[in-house]
Amino acid sequence: MPDSRWPPEARGQLIREISPPTGERRVMLRAAVIQVVRHLVLRAVPPARRVPLFDQATSLLDEAGWGLDELAAAAEPGPARDALFRTLGLDGDS
């Protein structure tokens, strides 16, 4: 369940102000976010198989405040994943 202290648009803005990644780092962080989401809702990823930004992606997801039901919807490509990337400031191609 999202953190009710902040409206969704404010949480996304706070996360983006931290320092949105660009270029290759954005691509790597998006992959890490997908891996963490799938780790949480589908199948655990052993530590030895985790991508380098796994812990950072975990922290970023924690800040977003999404619940497991929302993350489950974002486990596969589609509108929920796009919304998650927007919330995390990872949308776009730059």
Secondary structure, DSSP 8 states (H G I E B T S, - for coil): ---TTS-HHHHHHHHHHH----HHHHHHHHHHHHHHHHHHHT----GGG--TTHHHHHHHHHHHT--HHHHHHTTSSSHHHHHHHHHHT--S--
